[in-house]
Amino acid sequence: MHQQTRSTDLTFSHLGLFVSDLAAMTRFYREALQFTVTDEGDLGSVQLVFLSRDPAEHHQLVLASGRPADLTFNPVNQVSFRVPDLAQLRRFHARLIQAGAVDVALVTHGNAISIYCRDPEGYRLEIFMDTPWYCDQPLREPIDFARSDEELMAQAEAIARRFPKFMPRAEWQAQIAERMRADQAA
């Protein structure tokens, strides 16, 4: 008998990054993104630092020593973190600037408003909040954080509405849920 799986049967848990300067990277994630060190120690010759922002998760991020010095290409495209609203997005923007994040970009994807930056070892980070809309992806247009919350949301919505697949997020989620049910049944 085939048992249908639920989407909650497999959930993402954590990410591990090899780093060169464990202390600097730990400090950045603690100061800029307010992670807490939950454990640290050695596993053979590798030093590990476990960090989390959720007490239900022992770690959401693991920093591991041993990143090769001659690495010519970073295979990690980005590490993304969701916040619930513009107030938190603005708060983390200020923290990132204060912590010395580089290559900071403020953009909308129509379905999200995002901050992109680089951590001290060049990993690209995204801090984002969802908007109530869906639109065709990929989409990335600059936005102005000097605007009020209302103006920012209006700008993001106007950009999203330019695309033919624009719809409320709930409608898109229902369509994707149906597609996932079909994929998981196959």
C-alpha positions in Angstrom: 0.0 0.0 0.0 1.4 3.4 -1.0 1.5 6.0 1.7 1.2 9.5 0.5 3.9 11.8 2.0 3.2 15.2 3.3 5.3 18.2 2.5 6.2 18.4 6.3 7.9 15.0 6.1 11.0 16.7 4.8 12.0 20.1 6.1 15.2 22.1 5.7 17.2 22.1 8.9 20.6 23.8 8.7 23.5 24.9 6.5 27.3 24.4 7.0 30.0 26.7 5.6 33.7 26.1 5.5 35.5 29.3 6.6 39.0 30.6 6.8 38.7 32.9 9.9 36.4 31.2 12.3 36.5 33.9 14.9 35.7 36.7 12.4 32.8 34.8 10.8 31.4 33.8 14.2 31.5 37.5 15.4 29.8 38.7 12.1 26.9 36.2 12.4 26.5 37.0 16.1 26.6 40.8 15.8 25.0 41.4 12.4 22.3 38.6 12.4 22.1 38.0 16.2 22.8 34.3 16.1 23.7 32.6 19.4 26.6 30.1 19.7 25.0 26.9 20.9 28.1 24.7 20.9 31.7 24.7 19.6 34.5 22.3 19.5 36.9 20.2 17.5 36.0 17.2 15.3 39.5 15.9 14.5 41.4 18.7 12.9 38.2 20.7 12.0 37.0 23.4 14.4 33.2 23.8 14.5 30.9 26.6 15.8 27.2 25.8 15.9 24.8 28.8 15.8 21.1 29.2 16.0 18.3 31.9 16.4 15.7 29.3 17.3 15.8 27.5 20.7 14.1 24.5 19.0 17.0 24.1 16.6 20.4 23.2 18.1 21.9 24.8 15.1 20.8 26.5 11.9 24.3 27.4 10.8 27.6 25.6 11.3 30.9 27.3 10.6 33.7 24.9 10.0 37.4 25.7 9.7 39.3 24.5 6.7 38.2 26.6 3.8 41.0 26.2 1.2 43.0 29.4 0.8 43.3 28.9 -3.0 39.6 28.4 -3.6 39.0 30.2 -6.9 35.2 30.0 -6.9 32.6 30.1 -4.1 30.0 27.4 -5.0 27.5 28.8 -2.5 25.2 31.1 -4.4 23.6 32.7 -1.3 22.3 32.1 2.2 18.9 33.6 2.8 17.1 34.6 6.0 13.4 35.6 6.2 12.1 38.4 8.5 8.4 39.0 9.2 8.1 42.7 8.2 9.7 45.9 7.0 10.5 47.0 10.6 12.7 43.9 11.0 14.2 44.3 7.6 15.2 47.9 8.3 16.6 46.8 11.7 18.8 44.1 10.1 19.9 46.6 7.4 21.2 48.9 10.1 22.9 46.0 11.9 24.6 44.8 8.6 25.9 48.3 7.9 27.2 48.6 11.5 28.9 45.1 11.3 30.7 46.1 8.1 28.8 44.1 5.5 29.9 44.9 2.0 28.2 45.1 -1.4 24.9 46.0 0.2 22.0 46.1 -2.3 18.3 46.9 -1.6 16.0 45.3 -4.1 12.5 44.0 -4.7 11.7 40.7 -6.4 8.0 41.7 -6.5 7.3 38.7 -4.2 9.8 39.9 -1.6 11.8 42.9 -0.5 15.5 42.0 0.1 18.8 43.2 1.4 21.8 41.5 -0.3 25.3 41.8 1.1 28.6 39.8 1.6 29.8 38.5 4.9 33.5 38.8 5.8 34.5 35.8 3.6 32.4 36.8 0.6 29.4 34.5 1.1 26.4 36.3 -0.3 23.6 36.8 2.2 20.0 37.8 1.6 17.7 39.1 4.3 14.1 39.3 3.0 10.5 39.7 3.8 7.7 38.3 1.7 5.2 40.6 0.1 1.5 39.6 -0.4 2.0 39.1 -4.1 3.6 36.6 -6.6 5.0 37.7 -10.0 7.2 36.1 -12.6 10.7 35.3 -11.5 13.5 36.0 -11.7 13.0 39.7 -11.0 15.4 42.1 -9.2 15.0 45.8 -9.2 16.5 48.4 -6.8 14.3 50.1 -4.2 14.9 53.1 -2.0 14.9 52.3 1.8 14.7 56.1 2.4 11.0 55.8 1.5 8.3 55.2 4.1 7.0 51.7 4.6 3.8 52.5 2.6 5.8 54.0 -0.3 8.2 51.0 -0.3 5.3 48.5 -0.4 3.5 50.5 -3.2 6.8 50.6 -5.2 7.2 46.8 -4.8 3.6 46.2 -5.8 3.8 48.4 -8.8 6.9 46.6 -10.0 5.2 43.2 -9.5 2.0 44.2 -11.3 4.0 44.9 -14.5 4.4 41.1 -15.0 1.8 38.9 -16.6 1.6 36.2 -13.8 1.0 38.8 -11.0 -1.5 37.4 -8.4 -2.0 37.3 -4.7 0.5 35.1 -2.9 -2.3 32.9 -1.4 -3.5 32.1 -5.0 0.1 31.2 -6.1 0.6 29.1 -3.0 -2.6 27.1 -3.7 -1.4 26.5 -7.3 2.0 25.3 -6.1 0.5 23.1 -3.3 -1.6 21.3 -6.0 1.5 20.9 -8.2 3.5 19.5 -5.2 0.7 17.1 -4.3 0.8 15.8 -7.9 4.6 15.6 -7.9 4.6 13.7 -4.6 1.9 11.3 -5.8 3.9 10.4 -8.9 
